[in-house]
Amino acid sequence: MLREKLKNYHVILASGSPRRQQFFKDLDIDFTIQLKEVEELYPKELKGTEITDFLADLKSKAFNNLSENDLLITSDTIVWLDGKALGKPKDESDAFKMLRDLSGKKHEVITSISIKGKYFQKIINDTTIVSFNNITDEEIHYYIKNYKPLDKAGGYGIQEWIGFIAINKIEGSYFNVVGLPVHKLYKELINL
């Protein structure tokens, strides 16, 4: 369905995330991957969805010469815990600290998507509430050593071992926690 709907567009996914790329394949979208280096800095007063909206837009601005039929998709995900944004961990000790902070608490996973053509742009976002069981330092070390979650916001992937043992409840889209609110993206693209 989407392949037919988007046949007149050159869809560009600006993401190195293998999970996002797989979602596009699973949606049967014909797309190319283009990556541009962007320093992901945002004004400190921004909170929650304001951060991810800002960063998805910032990533789209790196592509300043879109042609008539280009359709650029950029996105950003953060974990929002106790009024602070957790992005991707800098190293294993940062991942350990993030997971220890998440242990036994609820947090929000927020993803924003920018859909941009030459003459238009729409930014959408989605929030999922995730509840973690208490996890031990030993379990955190095991996960980091075996799964290397340094490319994931909050230092974890819900679809991996830590998700099986630590997550006791989610409210909202599972796929948003994996990295993309696919249901919202589909709705926007099918209505272009």
TIKEGU-358472 format. One line per 5 residues: number of its first residue (from 1); for each residue x, y, z of N, C-alpha, C. Coordinates in Angstrom, 3 decimals, padded with zeros to 6 digits. Layout:
// residues N
NUM> X:Y:Z:X:Y:Z:X:Y:Z | ...
//
This chain:
// residues 192
1> 000.805:-001.215:000.000:000.000:000.000:000.000:000.842:001.272:000.000 | 001.778:001.346:000.950:002.613:002.558:001.010:003.509:002.673:-000.213 | 004.015:001.541:-000.684:004.884:001.573:-001.865:004.169:002.267:-003.024 | 002.889:001.922:-003.223:002.083:002.523:-004.292:001.821:004.000:-003.993 | 001.467:004.300:-002.758:001.150:005.676:-002.351:002.363:006.602:-002.535
6> 003.565:006.070:-002.270:004.779:006.893:-002.293:005.574:006.743:-003.591 | 004.967:006.148:-004.616:005.736:005.819:-005.826:006.328:007.048:-006.528 | 005.721:008.221:-006.321:006.252:009.433:-006.961:007.273:010.172:-006.100 | 007.557:009.605:-004.946:008.543:010.212:-004.042:009.836:009.405:-004.013 | 010.925:010.109:-003.791:012.200:009.465:-003.464:012.318:009.569:-001.940
11> 012.012:008.482:-001.248:011.994:008.492:000.215:013.413:008.319:000.740 | 013.834:009.262:001.585:015.165:009.242:002.187:014.998:009.034:003.687 | 015.560:007.963:004.193:015.597:007.742:005.635:016.968:008.177:006.129 | 016.999:009.222:006.957:018.268:009.730:007.489:018.488:009.125:008.871 | 018.759:007.827:008.883:018.977:007.140:010.156:019.908:005.952:009.954
16> 020.876:005.823:010.842:021.765:004.669:010.824:021.222:003.520:011.651 | 020.071:003.719:012.287:019.501:002.700:013.171:019.019:001.490:012.374 | 019.572:000.304:012.642:019.090:-000.890:011.937:017.622:-001.188:012.242 | 017.152:-000.795:013.426:015.753:-001.029:013.780:014.828:-000.155:012.932 | 015.169:001.120:012.777:014.337:002.001:011.940:014.361:001.543:010.485
21> 015.532:001.141:010.007:015.635:000.660:008.626:014.753:-000.578:008.419 | 014.726:-001.464:009.402:013.898:-002.666:009.305:012.407:-002.312:009.286 | 012.014:-001.320:010.090:010.611:-000.884:010.073:010.213:-000.419:008.669 | 011.086:000.336:008.013:010.781:000.829:006.662:010.635:-000.341:005.690 | 011.524:-001.335:005.815:011.407:-002.534:004.965:010.095:-003.260:005.254
26> 009.768:-003.402:006.535:008.548:-004.125:006.915:007.283:-003.390:006.475 | 007.349:-002.063:006.358:006.209:-001.283:005.857:006.132:-001.315:004.330 | 007.116:-001.980:003.691:007.195:-002.096:002.233:007.354:-000.724:001.571 | 008.246:000.077:002.175:008.567:001.393:001.617:009.855:001.260:000.819 | 009.845:001.805:-000.390:011.053:001.888:-001.202:011.827:003.109:-000.707
31> 013.035:002.939:-000.186:013.753:004.074:000.402:015.259:003.920:000.228 | 015.939:005.052:000.357:017.396:005.040:000.416:017.809:005.596:001.776 | 019.009:005.257:002.183:019.540:005.745:003.457:020.600:006.796:003.149 | 020.444:007.960:003.752:021.461:009.011:003.637:021.735:009.533:005.034 | 023.008:009.564:005.394:023.383:010.022:006.727:024.203:011.292:006.628
36> 023.898:012.237:007.500:024.705:013.456:007.598:025.041:013.654:009.066 | 026.245:014.043:009.304:026.718:014.266:010.676:026.056:015.519:011.244 | 025.385:015.353:012.383:024.719:016.480:013.038:025.089:016.434:014.515 | 025.522:017.576:015.044:025.803:017.647:016.474:024.469:017.819:017.203 | 024.095:016.819:017.974:022.757:016.784:018.571:022.695:017.582:019.873
41> 022.764:018.887:019.730:022.675:019.786:020.879:021.345:020.525:020.823 | 020.767:020.748:021.988:019.482:021.446:022.054:019.492:022.414:023.235 | 018.655:023.464:023.167:018.594:024.420:024.275:018.180:023.713:025.572 | 018.875:024.020:026.649:018.683:023.311:027.925:017.295:023.486:028.533 | 016.572:024.544:028.122:015.240:024.759:028.711:014.168:023.838:028.107
46> 014.497:023.152:027.000:013.516:022.263:026.376:013.262:021.035:027.247 | 012.039:020.535:027.182:011.651:019.363:027.979:010.899:018.359:027.113 | 011.076:017.073:027.410:010.282:016.007:026.789:010.205:016.079:025.281 | 008.971:016.161:024.764:008.758:016.166:023.311:009.394:017.381:022.627 | 009.578:018.479:023.371:010.236:019.653:022.767:011.657:019.286:022.329
51> 012.320:018.444:023.100:013.705:018.034:022.775:013.715:017.197:021.501 | 012.873:016.152:021.464:012.902:015.269:020.297:012.378:015.969:019.042 | 011.367:016.842:019.191:010.899:017.629:018.040:012.035:018.496:017.503 | 012.746:019.157:018.409:013.855:020.037:018.028:014.942:019.246:017.300 | 015.315:018.074:017.850:016.403:017.290:017.259:016.010:016.656:015.929
56> 014.762:016.195:015.796:014.310:015.657:014.503:014.355:016.750:013.439 | 013.941:017.970:013.813:013.995:019.114:012.898:015.443:019.487:012.586 | 016.295:019.508:013.602:017.711:019.837:013.409:018.353:018.874:012.405 | 018.067:017.595:012.552:018.617:016.595:011.625:018.118:016.836:010.202 | 016.863:017.298:010.064:016.315:017.542:008.718:016.984:018.756:008.061
61> 017.434:019.701:008.875:018.050:020.927:008.325:019.403:020.656:007.670 | 020.008:019.509:007.971:021.276:019.143:007.328:021.069:018.848:005.833 | 019.819:018.594:005.448:019.470:018.318:004.049:018.799:019.566:003.495 | 019.598:020.517:003.008:019.024:021.811:002.643:018.763:021.968:001.151 | 018.959:020.896:000.385:018.703:021.024:-001.056:017.849:019.857:-001.565
66> 016.695:019.684:-000.926:015.784:018.623:-001.364:015.217:018.957:-002.728 | 015.048:017.936:-003.556:014.422:018.163:-004.860:012.911:017.968:-004.746 | 012.210:018.252:-005.839:010.738:018.246:-005.858:010.129:016.952:-005.318 | 010.745:015.810:-005.649:010.102:014.544:-005.281:010.764:013.864:-004.077 | 011.697:014.551:-003.409:012.318:013.982:-002.212:011.356:014.033:-001.022
71> 011.384:012.987:-000.227:010.631:012.937:001.024:011.599:012.445:002.092 | 011.993:013.361:002.972:013.026:013.095:003.965:012.397:012.749:005.311 | 012.845:011.648:005.902:012.371:011.245:007.219:013.555:011.262:008.190 | 013.448:012.097:009.224:014.447:012.113:010.301:013.707:011.875:011.609 | 014.431:011.390:012.598:013.762:011.141:013.884:014.764:011.192:015.022
76> 014.215:011.284:016.216:015.051:011.263:017.412:014.259:010.643:018.554 | 014.958:009.883:019.385:014.335:009.232:020.545:015.132:009.571:021.800 | 014.416:009.865:022.876:015.050:009.999:024.193:014.252:009.184:025.203 | 014.916:008.901:026.305:014.244:008.373:027.481:014.133:009.537:028.451 | 012.933:009.777:028.966:012.676:010.898:029.867:012.433:010.327:031.261
81> 013.349:010.618:032.178:013.292:010.062:033.531:013.503:011.175:034.546 | 012.569:011.310:035.468:012.693:012.285:036.557:013.059:013.682:036.053 | 012.418:014.108:034.966:012.644:015.451:034.440:013.951:015.638:033.698 | 014.612:014.523:033.328:015.877:014.613:032.584:015.830:013.708:031.364 | 016.518:014.164:030.309:016.595:013.368:029.075:017.810:012.455:029.124
86> 017.581:011.178:028.819:018.680:010.237:028.646:018.765:009.917:027.157 | 019.899:010.238:026.574:020.126:009.894:025.164:020.882:008.581:025.091 | 021.783:008.484:024.111:022.619:007.293:024.000:023.766:007.408:024.993 | 024.116:006.309:025.675:025.230:006.386:026.632:026.560:006.646:025.933 | 027.434:007.386:026.631:028.759:007.711:026.092:029.673:006.493:026.104
91> 029.513:005.660:027.126:030.365:004.481:027.282:029.650:003.485:028.196 | 030.317:002.390:028.535:029.669:001.348:029.332:029.321:001.820:030.745 | 030.156:002.656:031.344:029.835:003.118:032.698:028.630:004.067:032.682 | 028.490:004.833:031.608:027.320:005.699:031.447:026.061:004.836:031.262 | 026.164:003.768:030.473:025.039:002.839:030.279:024.655:002.210:031.622
96> 025.655:001.829:032.414:025.388:001.223:033.723:024.607:002.203:034.609 | 025.065:003.460:034.634:024.400:004.474:035.462:022.947:004.676:035.014 | 022.733:004.740:033.688:021.372:004.923:033.169:020.469:003.769:033.601 | 020.942:002.548:033.431:020.116:001.381:033.762:019.855:001.299:035.260 | 020.848:001.661:036.055:020.636:001.674:037.506:019.582:002.729:037.867
101> 019.634:003.889:037.199:018.635:004.941:037.446:017.227:004.501:037.023 | 017.122:003.697:035.943:015.827:003.235:035.447:015.235:002.125:036.321 | 016.099:001.413:037.036:015.679:000.259:037.836:014.576:000.623:038.830 | 013.476:-000.139:038.788:012.387:000.040:039.736:011.516:001.260:039.505 | 011.683:001.944:038.348:010.941:003.186:038.103:010.187:003.137:036.780
106> 009.296:004.124:036.632:008.626:004.378:035.358:009.402:005.462:034.621 | 009.464:005.336:033.311:010.036:006.417:032.497:009.234:006.527:031.206 | 009.496:007.585:030.473:008.844:007.780:029.178:009.871:007.597:028.069 | 009.460:006.936:027.001:010.260:006.889:025.785:009.542:007.778:024.776 | 010.256:008.797:024.308:009.664:009.809:023.423:010.406:009.779:022.086
111> 009.653:009.654:021.008:010.234:009.704:019.668:009.506:010.761:018.851 | 010.270:011.569:018.139:009.707:012.517:017.180:010.182:012.143:015.786 | 009.310:012.386:014.816:009.622:012.129:013.407:009.350:013.397:012.618 | 010.315:013.796:011.794:010.111:014.893:010.849:009.895:014.278:009.469 | 008.811:014.681:008.815:008.505:014.270:007.445:008.595:015.548:006.616
116> 009.582:015.597:005.724:009.872:016.868:005.050:009.994:016.676:003.543 | 009.288:017.531:002.818:009.435:017.621:001.372:010.053:018.976:001.040 | 010.170:019.265:-000.228:010.775:020.547:-000.629:009.973:021.731:-000.101 | 008.629:021.604:-000.052:007.779:022.744:000.314:006.957:022.533:001.580 | 007.203:021.461:002.293:006.412:021.229:003.510:007.226:020.431:004.528
121> 006.779:020.527:005.768:007.363:019.715:006.832:006.299:019.486:007.893 | 006.278:018.271:008.412:005.386:017.950:009.524:006.208:017.187:010.553 | 006.071:017.570:011.818:006.757:016.865:012.898:005.699:016.259:013.811 | 005.818:014.956:014.019:004.903:014.238:014.903:005.724:013.570:016.007 | 005.068:013.242:017.113:005.788:012.539:018.173:004.860:011.568:018.884
126> 005.475:010.688:019.647:004.723:009.700:020.404:005.466:009.429:021.713 | 004.701:009.130:022.755:005.274:008.852:024.075:004.727:007.531:024.595 | 005.621:006.679:025.065:005.248:005.409:025.679:005.793:005.400:027.104 | 004.967:004.973:028.046:005.408:004.874:029.445:005.859:003.437:029.699 | 007.078:003.301:030.218:007.676:001.987:030.461:007.971:001.843:031.951
131> 007.577:000.716:032.531:007.849:000.437:033.951:008.889:-000.663:034.060 | 009.948:-000.368:034.809:011.036:-001.323:035.038:010.882:-001.978:036.405 | 011.132:-003.275:036.464:011.328:-003.956:037.743:012.648:-003.482:038.334 | 012.881:-003.830:039.595:014.217:-003.641:040.149:015.156:-004.629:039.470 | 016.306:-004.138:039.037:017.313:-005.030:038.444:018.612:-004.887:039.226
136> 019.359:-005.974:039.298:020.594:-005.987:040.085:021.763:-005.459:039.269 | 022.806:-005.048:039.973:024.036:-004.615:039.297:024.576:-005.743:038.422 | 024.476:-006.971:038.913:024.963:-008.133:038.160:024.194:-008.285:036.841 | 022.872:-008.102:036.898:022.060:-008.191:035.676:022.410:-007.065:034.704 | 022.645:-005.872:035.233:023.023:-004.737:034.371:024.361:-005.009:033.698
141> 025.349:-005.470:034.460:026.673:-005.783:033.888:026.557:-006.867:032.809 | 025.757:-007.906:033.094:025.565:-008.990:032.125:025.003:-008.436:030.816 | 023.973:-007.599:030.935:023.322:-007.038:029.745:024.302:-006.184:028.929 | 025.005:-005.292:029.593:025.929:-004.393:028.882:027.039:-005.193:028.194 | 027.579:-006.172:028.904:028.679:-006.989:028.358:028.223:-007.776:027.129
146> 027.028:-008.338:027.175:026.572:-009.222:026.115:025.793:-008.543:024.996 | 025.222:-007.374:025.259:024.367:-006.734:024.252:024.863:-005.376:023.768 | 025.859:-004.810:024.430:026.492:-003.553:023.975:025.476:-002.495:023.535 | 024.652:-001.999:024.475:023.541:-001.107:024.097:023.922:000.377:023.970 | 025.119:000.671:023.484:025.573:002.063:023.435:024.911:002.873:022.322
151> 024.203:002.194:021.423:023.535:002.912:020.325:022.058:003.126:020.604 | 021.652:002.944:021.869:020.232:003.023:022.207:019.965:004.066:023.287 | 018.941:004.884:023.079:018.548:005.877:024.079:018.233:005.175:025.395 | 018.755:005.718:026.474:018.521:005.129:027.790:019.375:003.903:028.073 | 020.179:003.497:027.094:021.085:002.371:027.299:020.432:001.009:027.274
156> 019.250:000.900:026.648:018.630:-000.428:026.564:017.758:-000.564:025.323 | 017.558:-001.818:024.922:016.621:-002.150:023.856:015.530:-003.046:024.415 | 014.284:-002.623:024.289:013.147:-003.383:024.834:013.076:-004.781:024.226 | 013.563:-004.925:022.984:013.463:-006.198:022.274:014.590:-007.161:022.660 | 015.472:-006.738:023.561:016.605:-007.561:023.966:016.388:-008.160:025.358
161> 017.363:-008.900:025.830:017.314:-009.624:027.097:016.811:-008.758:028.250 | 017.312:-007.533:028.345:016.927:-006.650:029.456:015.421:-006.374:029.432 | 014.854:-006.273:028.228:013.415:-006.065:028.102:012.619:-007.247:028.626 | 013.144:-008.441:028.400:012.456:-009.646:028.874:012.400:-009.700:030.393 | 013.501:-009.313:031.046:013.578:-009.498:032.504:013.184:-008.254:033.303
166> 013.317:-007.076:032.712:013.165:-005.845:033.502:011.829:-005.141:033.308 | 011.253:-005.253:032.117:010.057:-004.454:031.837:008.812:-005.224:032.252 | 008.049:-004.628:033.179:006.835:-005.314:033.630:005.560:-004.710:033.048 | 005.673:-003.519:032.427:004.466:-002.907:031.867:004.862:-001.815:030.887 | 004.115:-001.732:029.792:004.254:-000.559:028.922:002.864:-000.015:028.627
171> 002.783:001.301:028.550:001.530:001.978:028.208:001.799:002.786:026.953 | 001.252:002.302:025.836:001.505:002.967:024.565:002.120:002.000:023.574 | 002.782:002.548:022.568:003.314:001.765:021.458:004.631:001.076:021.810 | 004.647:-000.243:021.675:005.878:-001.028:021.831:006.904:-000.589:020.784 | 006.443:-000.400:019.539:007.368:-000.066:018.449:008.027:001.293:018.655
176> 007.321:002.209:019.333:007.928:003.487:019.682:009.150:003.267:020.568 | 009.067:002.319:021.491:010.200:002.045:022.390:011.342:001.403:021.611 | 011.017:000.585:020.614:012.050:-000.002:019.756:012.749:001.109:018.953 | 012.014:002.179:018.613:012.669:003.291:017.937:011.841:004.097:016.963 | 010.587:003.695:016.716:009.770:004.460:015.777:008.287:004.172:016.024
181> 007.475:005.221:016.216:006.028:004.992:016.339:005.441:004.716:014.952 | 005.588:003.476:014.522:005.279:003.080:013.150:003.825:003.394:012.786 | 002.900:003.202:013.730:001.483:003.456:013.449:001.238:004.915:013.078 | 001.934:005.842:013.745:001.752:007.270:013.443:002.425:007.643:012.125 | 003.621:007.073:011.875:004.311:007.334:010.616:003.462:006.850:009.440
186> 002.929:005.641:009.554:002.090:005.076:008.494:000.908:005.997:008.192 | 000.241:006.439:009.242:-000.941:007.314:009.057:-000.572:008.596:008.315 | 000.562:009.193:008.677:000.985:010.434:008.001:001.325:010.177:006.530 | 002.060:009.093:006.279:002.509:008.817:004.907:001.352:008.405:004.001 | 000.420:007.642:004.525:-000.704:007.179:003.692:-001.624:008.345:003.352
191> -001.564:009.423:004.158:-002.427:010.602:003.922:-001.709:011.740:003.202 | -000.515:011.500:002.687:000.218:012.560:001.974:-000.550:012.998:000.724
//
